[in-house]
Amino acid sequence: DIEAEGWYKKSHKVVKAIFCIFDIVLKRDVRVEITIPGGTNVYAVNEDNEKHAISGIQWNFVFVSSILRSFEPKRSGHVKIIAELDSKELFSDFILVASS
């Protein structure tokens, strides 16, 4: 059982979560929306706030964007940057995708 700490109390129920990353190539947000119970919805939002599907090579843009973002220093205590490129395989994948 998790102890209630800070703003999150045991009485709160999480019903939705959204992960967002900025695609620097196509200049749009990529969002993964999780509804509990329910499912997962993945889409991109452009500067006009229009939703678009993501397919094929566009995922490579998201990957490259996430790697480049991880090199920036943390600006907020609320953001956790996960170390990227910590293996030869991941580094090779990054170079392959970035050069295509």
N, CA, C and O atoms as a Tinker XYZ file with bonds, in Angstrom:
   400  protein
     1  N      0.843000   -1.183000    0.000000    73     2
     2  CA     0.000000    0.000000    0.000000    64     1     3
     3  C      0.889000    1.247000    0.000000    63     2     4     5
     4  O      1.817000    1.352000    0.802000    81     3
     5  N      0.604000    2.181000   -0.892000    73     3     6
     6  CA     1.395000    3.405000   -1.017000    64     5     7
     7  C      0.859000    4.453000   -0.050000    63     6     8     9
     8  O     -0.345000    4.704000    0.005000    81     7
     9  N      1.753000    5.055000    0.703000    73     7    10
    10  CA     1.348000    6.118000    1.621000    64     9    11
    11  C      0.983000    7.371000    0.840000    63    10    12    13
    12  O      1.607000    7.698000   -0.170000    81    11
    13  N     -0.052000    8.072000    1.334000    73    11    14
    14  CA    -0.455000    9.332000    0.706000    64    13    15
    15  C      0.577000   10.395000    1.042000    63    14    16    17
    16  O      0.866000   10.647000    2.212000    81    15
    17  N      1.131000   11.019000    0.006000    73    15    18
    18  CA     2.126000   12.064000    0.201000    64    17    19
    19  C      1.796000   13.252000   -0.682000    63    18    20    21
    20  O      1.298000   13.092000   -1.797000    81    19
    21  N      2.075000   14.438000   -0.180000    73    19    22
    22  CA     1.929000   15.647000   -0.986000    64    21    23
    23  C      0.534000   15.840000   -1.526000    63    22    24    25
    24  O     -0.444000   15.668000   -0.798000    81    23
    25  N      0.424000   16.196000   -2.795000    73    23    26
    26  CA    -0.861000   16.500000   -3.415000    64    25    27
    27  C     -1.658000   15.250000   -3.761000    63    26    28    29
    28  O     -2.877000   15.327000   -3.918000    81    27
    29  N     -1.004000   14.108000   -3.882000    73    27    30
    30  CA    -1.705000   12.889000   -4.291000    64    29    31
    31  C     -2.206000   12.147000   -3.060000    63    30    32    33
    32  O     -1.410000   11.675000   -2.247000    81    31
    33  N     -3.487000   12.047000   -2.926000    73    31    34
    34  CA    -4.107000   11.361000   -1.791000    64    33    35
    35  C     -4.683000   10.028000   -2.253000    63    34    36    37
    36  O     -4.950000    9.832000   -3.439000    81    35
    37  N     -4.870000    9.121000   -1.309000    73    35    38
    38  CA    -5.431000    7.809000   -1.636000    64    37    39
    39  C     -6.820000    7.921000   -2.246000    63    38    40    41
    40  O     -7.250000    7.032000   -2.980000    81    39
    41  N     -7.512000    8.992000   -1.952000    73    39    42
    42  CA    -8.870000    9.156000   -2.472000    64    41    43
    43  C     -8.891000    9.572000   -3.942000    63    42    44    45
    44  O     -9.940000    9.497000   -4.582000    81    43
    45  N     -7.757000   10.008000   -4.490000    73    43    46
    46  CA    -7.699000   10.379000   -5.904000    64    45    47
    47  C     -7.674000    9.133000   -6.770000    63    46    48    49
    48  O     -7.077000    8.119000   -6.409000    81    47
    49  N     -8.328000    9.222000   -7.912000    73    47    50
    50  CA    -8.342000    8.111000   -8.856000    64    49    51
    51  C     -7.851000    8.629000  -10.207000    63    50    52    53
    52  O     -8.448000    9.540000  -10.781000    81    51
    53  N     -6.782000    8.057000  -10.701000    73    51    54
    54  CA    -6.241000    8.468000  -11.999000    64    53    55
    55  C     -7.066000    7.789000  -13.088000    63    54    56    57
    56  O     -7.155000    6.562000  -13.133000    81    55
    57  N     -7.671000    8.596000  -13.969000    73    55    58
    58  CA    -8.496000    8.050000  -15.045000    64    57    59
    59  C     -7.941000    8.382000  -16.424000    63    58    60    61
    60  O     -8.394000    7.839000  -17.432000    81    59
    61  N     -6.950000    9.284000  -16.463000    73    59    62
    62  CA    -6.390000    9.670000  -17.755000    64    61    63
    63  C     -4.970000   10.192000  -17.558000    63    62    64    65
    64  O     -4.672000   10.871000  -16.576000    81    63
    65  N     -4.107000    9.862000  -18.508000    73    63    66
    66  CA    -2.733000   10.367000  -18.504000    64    65    67
    67  C     -2.339000   10.684000  -19.942000    63    66    68    69
    68  O     -2.757000    9.998000  -20.875000    81    67
    69  N     -1.536000   11.722000  -20.111000    73    67    70
    70  CA    -1.079000   12.100000  -21.452000    64    69    71
    71  C      0.432000   12.313000  -21.412000    63    70    72    73
    72  O      0.947000   13.074000  -20.593000    81    71
    73  N      1.130000   11.622000  -22.315000    73    71    74
    74  CA     2.559000   11.834000  -22.521000    64    73    75
    75  C      2.687000   12.646000  -23.799000    63    74    76    77
    76  O      2.040000   12.338000  -24.799000    81    75
    77  N      3.511000   13.673000  -23.773000    73    75    78
    78  CA     3.643000   14.552000  -24.931000    64    77    79
    79  C      5.114000   14.811000  -25.225000    63    78    80    81
    80  O      5.913000   15.012000  -24.311000    81    79
    81  N      5.465000   14.805000  -26.510000    73    79    82
    82  CA     6.812000   15.158000  -26.941000    64    81    83
    83  C      6.688000   16.018000  -28.199000    63    82    84    85
    84  O      5.790000   15.810000  -29.015000    81    83
    85  N      7.593000   16.982000  -28.349000    73    83    86
    86  CA     7.566000   17.853000  -29.517000    64    85    87
    87  C      8.410000   17.241000  -30.624000    63    86    88    89
    88  O      9.578000   16.914000  -30.415000    81    87
    89  N      7.817000   17.087000  -31.798000    73    87    90
    90  CA     8.514000   16.595000  -32.988000    64    89    91
    91  C      9.176000   17.804000  -33.650000    63    90    92    93
    92  O      8.497000   18.646000  -34.239000    81    91
    93  N     10.513000   17.884000  -33.548000    73    91    94
    94  CA    11.221000   19.061000  -34.058000    64    93    95
    95  C     11.253000   19.116000  -35.583000    63    94    96    97
    96  O     11.453000   20.186000  -36.157000    81    95
    97  N     11.058000   17.980000  -36.240000    73    95    98
    98  CA    11.106000   17.944000  -37.705000    64    97    99
    99  C      9.809000   18.491000  -38.298000    63    98   100   101
   100  O      9.835000   19.374000  -39.155000    81    99
   101  N      8.670000   17.959000  -37.834000    73    99   102
   102  CA     7.375000   18.390000  -38.366000    64   101   103
   103  C      6.741000   19.501000  -37.530000    63   102   104   105
   104  O      5.648000   19.974000  -37.841000    81   103
   105  N      7.430000   19.912000  -36.473000    73   103   106
   106  CA     7.001000   21.016000  -35.613000    64   105   107
   107  C      5.568000   20.828000  -35.109000    63   106   108   109
   108  O      4.677000   21.633000  -35.381000    81   107
   109  N      5.383000   19.738000  -34.367000    73   107   110
   110  CA     4.074000   19.446000  -33.792000    64   109   111
   111  C      4.246000   18.574000  -32.550000    63   110   112   113
   112  O      5.270000   17.914000  -32.373000    81   111
   113  N      3.237000   18.584000  -31.705000    73   111   114
   114  CA     3.234000   17.729000  -30.527000    64   113   115
   115  C      2.798000   16.326000  -30.915000    63   114   116   117
   116  O      1.905000   16.150000  -31.744000    81   115
   117  N      3.425000   15.343000  -30.319000    73   115   118
   118  CA     2.991000   13.954000  -30.455000    64   117   119
   119  C      2.504000   13.547000  -29.076000    63   118   120   121
   120  O      3.231000   13.671000  -28.090000    81   119
   121  N      1.269000   13.060000  -29.012000    73   119   122
   122  CA     0.657000   12.742000  -27.720000    64   121   123
   123  C      0.221000   11.287000  -27.654000    63   122   124   125
   124  O     -0.325000   10.732000  -28.606000    81   123
   125  N      0.479000   10.697000  -26.511000    73   123   126
   126  CA    -0.017000    9.360000  -26.196000    64   125   127
   127  C     -0.986000    9.569000  -25.044000    63   126   128   129
   128  O     -0.587000    9.935000  -23.939000    81   127
   129  N     -2.259000    9.332000  -25.316000    73   127   130
   130  CA    -3.315000    9.560000  -24.337000    64   129   131
   131  C     -3.808000    8.209000  -23.833000    63   130   132   133
   132  O     -4.243000    7.368000  -24.620000    81   131
   133  N     -3.739000    8.007000  -22.531000    73   131   134
   134  CA    -4.150000    6.742000  -21.929000    64   133   135
   135  C     -5.365000    7.009000  -21.052000    63   134   136   137
   136  O     -5.322000    7.857000  -20.161000    81   135
   137  N     -6.447000    6.281000  -21.310000    73   135   138
   138  CA    -7.659000    6.392000  -20.517000    64   137   139
   139  C     -7.833000    5.107000  -19.725000    63   138   140   141
   140  O     -7.715000    4.011000  -20.274000    81   139
   141  N     -8.117000    5.243000  -18.414000    73   139   142
   142  CA    -8.236000    4.087000  -17.536000    64   141   143
   143  C     -9.638000    4.071000  -16.940000    63   142   144   145
   144  O     -9.994000    5.041000  -16.271000    81   143
   145  N    -10.453000    3.047000  -17.133000    73   143   146
   146  CA   -10.245000    1.987000  -18.119000    64   145   147
   147  C    -10.512000    2.543000  -19.509000    63   146   148   149
   148  O    -11.077000    3.627000  -19.654000    81   147
   149  N    -10.129000    1.841000  -20.473000    73   147   150
   150  CA   -10.324000    2.316000  -21.836000    64   149   151
   151  C     -9.236000    1.829000  -22.739000    63   150   152   153
   152  O     -9.166000    0.641000  -23.051000    81   151
   153  N     -8.395000    2.719000  -23.160000    73   151   154
   154  CA    -7.351000    2.326000  -24.086000    64   153   155
   155  C     -6.362000    3.442000  -24.308000    63   154   156   157
   156  O     -6.252000    4.377000  -23.515000    81   155
   157  N     -5.650000    3.320000  -25.399000    73   155   158
   158  CA    -4.591000    4.257000  -25.735000    64   157   159
   159  C     -4.896000    4.893000  -27.084000    63   158   160   161
   160  O     -5.326000    4.216000  -28.018000    81   159
   161  N     -4.674000    6.183000  -27.177000    73   159   162
   162  CA    -4.866000    6.917000  -28.413000    64   161   163
   163  C     -3.583000    7.697000  -28.685000    63   162   164   165
   164  O     -3.114000    8.444000  -27.827000    81   163
   165  N     -3.017000    7.526000  -29.879000    73   163   166
   166  CA    -1.781000    8.210000  -30.256000    64   165   167
   167  C     -2.080000    9.112000  -31.447000    63   166   168   169
   168  O     -2.682000    8.682000  -32.431000    81   167
   169  N     -1.650000   10.372000  -31.345000    73   167   170
   170  CA    -1.914000   11.318000  -32.421000    64   169   171
   171  C     -0.940000   12.488000  -32.332000    63   170   172   173
   172  O     -0.247000   12.667000  -31.331000    81   171
   173  N     -0.905000   13.273000  -33.393000    73   171   174
   174  CA    -0.089000   14.486000  -33.424000    64   173   175
   175  C     -1.026000   15.686000  -33.461000    63   174   176   177
   176  O     -2.132000   15.604000  -33.994000    81   175
   177  N     -0.576000   16.796000  -32.895000    73   175   178
   178  CA    -1.359000   18.031000  -32.894000    64   177   179
   179  C     -0.491000   19.126000  -33.502000    63   178   180   181
   180  O      0.599000   19.415000  -33.008000    81   179
   181  N     -0.988000   19.733000  -34.585000    73   179   182
   182  CA    -0.205000   20.777000  -35.253000    64   181   183
   183  C     -0.449000   22.146000  -34.615000    63   182   184   185
   184  O     -1.170000   22.252000  -33.622000    81   183
   185  N      0.148000   23.182000  -35.183000    73   183   186
   186  CA     0.050000   24.525000  -34.606000    64   185   187
   187  C     -1.364000   25.094000  -34.653000    63   186   188   189
   188  O     -1.669000   26.045000  -33.932000    81   187
   189  N     -2.238000   24.521000  -35.499000    73   187   190
   190  CA    -3.638000   24.946000  -35.565000    64   189   191
   191  C     -4.528000   24.104000  -34.659000    63   190   192   193
   192  O     -5.754000   24.195000  -34.724000    81   191
   193  N     -3.903000   23.282000  -33.811000    73   191   194
   194  CA    -4.591000   22.407000  -32.860000    64   193   195
   195  C     -5.425000   21.324000  -33.558000    63   194   196   197
   196  O     -6.432000   20.863000  -33.021000    81   195
   197  N     -4.993000   20.928000  -34.757000    73   195   198
   198  CA    -5.662000   19.857000  -35.498000    64   197   199
   199  C     -4.951000   18.540000  -35.218000    63   198   200   201
   200  O     -3.722000   18.478000  -35.188000    81   199
   201  N     -5.747000   17.477000  -35.013000    73   199   202
   202  CA    -5.183000   16.155000  -34.747000    64   201   203
   203  C     -4.872000   15.444000  -36.058000    63   202   204   205
   204  O     -5.622000   15.544000  -37.029000    81   203
   205  N     -3.739000   14.716000  -36.068000    73   203   206
   206  CA    -3.325000   13.946000  -37.237000    64   205   207
   207  C     -2.780000   12.595000  -36.793000    63   206   208   209
   208  O     -2.195000   12.471000  -35.717000    81   207
   209  N     -2.979000   11.592000  -37.628000    73   207   210
   210  CA    -2.406000   10.271000  -37.361000    64   209   211
   211  C     -0.897000   10.320000  -37.595000    63   210   212   213
   212  O     -0.394000   11.181000  -38.317000    81   211
   213  N     -0.194000    9.386000  -36.976000    73   211   214
   214  CA     1.258000    9.286000  -37.140000    64   213   215
   215  C      1.546000    7.941000  -37.786000    63   214   216   217
   216  O      1.010000    6.914000  -37.370000    81   215
   217  N      2.395000    7.956000  -38.804000    73   215   218
   218  CA     2.688000    6.693000  -39.479000    64   217   219
   219  C      4.141000    6.636000  -39.937000    63   218   220   221
   220  O      4.825000    7.654000  -40.042000    81   219
   221  N      4.584000    5.423000  -40.201000    73   219   222
   222  CA     5.880000    5.155000  -40.812000    64   221   223
   223  C      7.044000    5.995000  -40.348000    63   222   224   225
   224  O      7.393000    6.006000  -39.168000    81   223
   225  N      7.644000    6.704000  -41.297000    73   223   226
   226  CA     8.869000    7.458000  -41.041000    64   225   227
   227  C      8.670000    8.572000  -40.023000    63   226   228   229
   228  O      9.639000    9.029000  -39.418000    81   227
   229  N      7.443000    9.013000  -39.824000    73   227   230
   230  CA     7.185000   10.064000  -38.840000    64   229   231
   231  C      7.610000    9.632000  -37.438000    63   230   232   233
   232  O      7.978000   10.474000  -36.618000    81   231
   233  N      7.563000    8.326000  -37.154000    73   231   234
   234  CA     8.025000    7.831000  -35.852000    64   233   235
   235  C      9.532000    8.018000  -35.708000    63   234   236   237
   236  O     10.033000    8.204000  -34.599000    81   235
   237  N     10.255000    7.969000  -36.824000    73   235   238
   238  CA    11.698000    8.231000  -36.773000    64   237   239
   239  C     11.971000    9.671000  -36.347000    63   238   240   241
   240  O     12.922000    9.931000  -35.610000    81   239
   241  N     11.138000   10.608000  -36.811000    73   239   242
   242  CA    11.284000   12.007000  -36.412000    64   241   243
   243  C     11.079000   12.156000  -34.902000    63   242   244   245
   244  O     11.791000   12.910000  -34.238000    81   243
   245  N     10.098000   11.427000  -34.377000    73   243   246
   246  CA     9.821000   11.471000  -32.937000    64   245   247
   247  C     11.012000   10.903000  -32.162000    63   246   248   249
   248  O     11.404000   11.447000  -31.130000    81   247
   249  N     11.580000    9.814000  -32.662000    73   247   250
   250  CA    12.742000    9.192000  -32.020000    64   249   251
   251  C     13.926000   10.153000  -31.987000    63   250   252   253
   252  O     14.539000   10.350000  -30.937000    81   251
   253  N     14.248000   10.746000  -33.125000    73   251   254
   254  CA    15.367000   11.691000  -33.204000    64   253   255
   255  C     15.104000   12.889000  -32.286000    63   254   256   257
   256  O     16.014000   13.355000  -31.601000    81   255
   257  N     13.882000   13.380000  -32.271000    73   255   258
   258  CA    13.529000   14.504000  -31.397000    64   257   259
   259  C     13.752000   14.158000  -29.934000    63   258   260   261
   260  O     14.264000   14.977000  -29.170000    81   259
   261  N     13.369000   12.947000  -29.539000    73   259   262
   262  CA    13.523000   12.552000  -28.134000    64   261   263
   263  C     14.991000   12.435000  -27.743000    63   262   264   265
   264  O     15.370000   12.809000  -26.633000    81   263
   265  N     15.821000   11.918000  -28.650000    73   263   266
   266  CA    17.250000   11.801000  -28.360000    64   265   267
   267  C     17.876000   13.190000  -28.227000    63   266   268   269
   268  O     18.611000   13.452000  -27.274000    81   267
   269  N     17.589000   14.074000  -29.173000    73   267   270
   270  CA    18.152000   15.422000  -29.123000    64   269   271
   271  C     17.687000   16.168000  -27.877000    63   270   272   273
   272  O     18.457000   16.918000  -27.275000    81   271
   273  N     16.432000   15.964000  -27.490000    73   271   274
   274  CA    15.896000   16.625000  -26.296000    64   273   275
   275  C     16.614000   16.147000  -25.035000    63   274   276   277
   276  O     16.797000   16.916000  -24.091000    81   275
   277  N     17.017000   14.882000  -25.022000    73   275   278
   278  CA    17.672000   14.336000  -23.827000    64   277   279
   279  C     19.043000   14.974000  -23.584000    63   278   280   281
   280  O     19.568000   14.895000  -22.473000    81   279
   281  N     19.626000   15.603000  -24.605000    73   279   282
   282  CA    20.921000   16.260000  -24.448000    64   281   283
   283  C     20.812000   17.617000  -23.754000    63   282   284   285
   284  O     21.809000   18.137000  -23.254000    81   283
   285  N     19.607000   18.196000  -23.720000    73   283   286
   286  CA    19.410000   19.499000  -23.081000    64   285   287
   287  C     19.422000   19.355000  -21.573000    63   286   288   289
   288  O     18.956000   18.348000  -21.042000    81   287
   289  N     19.947000   20.350000  -20.879000    73   287   290
   290  CA    19.920000   20.281000  -19.413000    64   289   291
   291  C     18.492000   20.419000  -18.888000    63   290   292   293
   292  O     17.637000   21.044000  -19.515000    81   291
   293  N     18.264000   19.827000  -17.740000    73   291   294
   294  CA    16.961000   19.892000  -17.108000    64   293   295
   295  C     16.664000   21.328000  -16.682000    63   294   296   297
   296  O     17.514000   21.996000  -16.094000    81   295
   297  N     15.455000   21.797000  -16.983000    73   295   298
   298  CA    15.071000   23.166000  -16.626000    64   297   299
   299  C     14.074000   23.209000  -15.472000    63   298   300   301
   300  O     13.823000   24.272000  -14.904000    81   299
   301  N     13.517000   22.079000  -15.133000    73   299   302
   302  CA    12.489000   22.041000  -14.107000    64   301   303
   303  C     12.663000   20.800000  -13.250000    63   302   304   305
   304  O     13.099000   19.756000  -13.735000    81   303
   305  N     12.329000   20.915000  -12.000000    73   303   306
   306  CA    12.384000   19.764000  -11.118000    64   305   307
   307  C     11.282000   18.768000  -11.398000    63   306   308   309
   308  O     11.289000   17.668000  -10.844000    81   307
   309  N     10.329000   19.132000  -12.251000    73   307   310
   310  CA     9.197000   18.264000  -12.564000    64   309   311
   311  C      9.436000   17.415000  -13.804000    63   310   312   313
   312  O      8.581000   16.613000  -14.179000    81   311
   313  N     10.574000   17.582000  -14.434000    73   311   314
   314  CA    10.889000   16.845000  -15.650000    64   313   315
   315  C     11.992000   15.847000  -15.350000    63   314   316   317
   316  O     13.020000   16.198000  -14.770000    81   315
   317  N     11.776000   14.616000  -15.743000    73   315   318
   318  CA    12.813000   13.601000  -15.566000    64   317   319
   319  C     13.308000   13.209000  -16.949000    63   318   320   321
   320  O     12.531000   12.751000  -17.786000    81   319
   321  N     14.589000   13.388000  -17.185000    73   319   322
   322  CA    15.178000   13.018000  -18.466000    64   321   323
   323  C     15.855000   11.673000  -18.295000    63   322   324   325
   324  O     16.741000   11.508000  -17.456000    81   323
   325  N     15.429000   10.722000  -19.095000    73   323   326
   326  CA    15.980000    9.376000  -19.032000    64   325   327
   327  C     17.195000    9.314000  -19.947000    63   326   328   329
   328  O     17.142000    9.762000  -21.092000    81   327
   329  N     18.277000    8.764000  -19.443000    73   327   330
   330  CA    19.511000    8.674000  -20.232000    64   329   331
   331  C     19.262000    7.884000  -21.511000    63   330   332   333
   332  O     18.751000    6.765000  -21.476000    81   331
   333  N     19.625000    8.472000  -22.618000    73   331   334
   334  CA    19.475000    7.820000  -23.917000    64   333   335
   335  C     20.850000    7.427000  -24.437000    63   334   336   337
   336  O     21.874000    7.858000  -23.908000    81   335
   337  N     20.860000    6.625000  -25.452000    73   335   338
   338  CA    22.081000    6.208000  -26.131000    64   337   339
   339  C     23.081000    5.572000  -25.167000    63   338   340   341
   340  O     24.285000    5.813000  -25.255000    81   339
   341  N     22.567000    4.764000  -24.255000    73   339   342
   342  CA    23.446000    4.144000  -23.269000    64   341   343
   343  C     23.951000    2.768000  -23.698000    63   342   344   345
   344  O     24.560000    2.045000  -22.910000    81   343
   345  N     23.690000    2.417000  -24.958000    73   343   346
   346  CA    24.232000    1.165000  -25.486000    64   345   347
   347  C     24.668000    1.383000  -26.933000    63   346   348   349
   348  O     24.200000    2.307000  -27.598000    81   347
   349  N     25.562000    0.531000  -27.409000    73   347   350
   350  CA    26.025000    0.646000  -28.797000    64   349   351
   351  C     24.880000    0.441000  -29.774000    63   350   352   353
   352  O     24.824000    1.095000  -30.816000    81   351
   353  N     23.960000   -0.469000  -29.439000    73   351   354
   354  CA    22.834000   -0.755000  -30.330000    64   353   355
   355  C     21.928000    0.468000  -30.478000    63   354   356   357
   356  O     21.527000    0.816000  -31.589000    81   355
   357  N     21.610000    1.116000  -29.366000    73   355   358
   358  CA    20.755000    2.294000  -29.413000    64   357   359
   359  C     21.443000    3.438000  -30.151000    63   358   360   361
   360  O     20.798000    4.158000  -30.913000    81   359
   361  N     22.742000    3.611000  -29.933000    73   359   362
   362  CA    23.491000    4.646000  -30.640000    64   361   363
   363  C     23.485000    4.367000  -32.144000    63   362   364   365
   364  O     23.303000    5.285000  -32.945000    81   363
   365  N     23.683000    3.115000  -32.526000    73   363   366
   366  CA    23.657000    2.739000  -33.948000    64   365   367
   367  C     22.285000    3.008000  -34.549000    63   366   368   369
   368  O     22.185000    3.510000  -35.669000    81   367
   369  N     21.216000    2.674000  -33.807000    73   367   370
   370  CA    19.856000    2.949000  -34.285000    64   369   371
   371  C     19.651000    4.443000  -34.499000    63   370   372   373
   372  O     19.065000    4.860000  -35.498000    81   371
   373  N     20.140000    5.248000  -33.553000    73   371   374
   374  CA    19.993000    6.698000  -33.664000    64   373   375
   375  C     20.697000    7.224000  -34.914000    63   374   376   377
   376  O     20.115000    8.004000  -35.667000    81   375
   377  N     21.927000    6.810000  -35.138000    73   375   378
   378  CA    22.683000    7.258000  -36.314000    64   377   379
   379  C     21.983000    6.819000  -37.593000    63   378   380   381
   380  O     21.891000    7.596000  -38.543000    81   379
   381  N     21.493000    5.591000  -37.629000    73   379   382
   382  CA    20.794000    5.076000  -38.807000    64   381   383
   383  C     19.546000    5.902000  -39.107000    63   382   384   385
   384  O     19.332000    6.313000  -40.248000    81   383
   385  N     18.727000    6.146000  -38.091000    73   383   386
   386  CA    17.486000    6.894000  -38.284000    64   385   387
   387  C     17.780000    8.356000  -38.612000    63   386   388   389
   388  O     17.142000    8.926000  -39.497000    81   387
   389  N     18.727000    8.964000  -37.919000    73   387   390
   390  CA    19.038000   10.379000  -38.136000    64   389   391
   391  C     19.629000   10.635000  -39.519000    63   390   392   393
   392  O     19.472000   11.726000  -40.065000    81   391
   393  N     20.299000    9.650000  -40.083000    73   391   394
   394  CA    20.930000    9.852000  -41.390000    64   393   395
   395  C     20.026000    9.467000  -42.550000    63   394   396   397
   396  O     20.400000    9.657000  -43.707000    81   395
   397  N     18.845000    8.930000  -42.265000    73   395   398
   398  CA    17.945000    8.526000  -43.369000    64   397   399
   399  C     16.930000    9.591000  -43.696000    63   398   400
   400  O     16.108000    9.405000  -44.593000    81   399
